[in-house]
Amino acid sequence: MSNSPLPEERPRLWELMAKTFPKYDEYATETTRGIPVVVLEPSGGWPRPEGRSRRLARRQGAPR
């Protein structure tokens, strides 16, 4: 499931995206269009360990 963040959430999420992939900031300076920020949420199909994302769970040592 995906949705757009609230306008007040966008700056925080953009900063998080840019820390994860710095080219976002570079690209933003090279275009005049607004770059969408989308919030993705699991729709089911796999259990999340203790409510964490799979990537975070792996970083913290949870089995795959």
N, C-alpha and C positions, 0 to 999 in steps of 0.2 A: 504494500500500500504506500502511496506517496501523497504528499501535499506540500503546499507552499508555507513557509514559516510566516509568522506574524511579522509585520514591518519592524517592530522593535527587536525581534530575534535575529533578523538578517545580519546586522553588523557582527554579532558574536559568532554566528555560524560561518560567515565569510572568513573571519579571522582564523577559525579552526580549519577551514578548507585550505586557506593559503599557507598555514603552518604545515599541513599534510602534503600539499603539492604547491610549492612556491610559484610555479608558472602561472597560476591563476591571477596573481597580482600583476605579473608581467603582461599577460593577455588583456587584462582589464584596461591597461594603459594604451593598448594598441587598437582598441575598438570603441565605437561610440554606442554600441547596443548594450542594453542591460543584460548581464549574465545571470541566468536563473539560479536560484538556490532552492533545492528540493530536499525535503525531509523524507527519508525512507524508513518504513517500519515493517517488521516482519508480519506476514499474514498468517503464519502458522506453518506447520510442516516439519519443524525441527524444534526440539526443546532448547531453550537458551539456559545455559548453566547459571543459576542464581540470578536470572534476569539480565545477564551481561551479553554483549555481542560475542559472536564466535571469535573474532579477531582479538578482542580484549581478553577473552577467556584463555586463548592460546598464549598470549603474551604473559599471562599470569600463571601459566603452567598447567592449565586444565587439559585433560586428554582430548584428542580430536574426535 
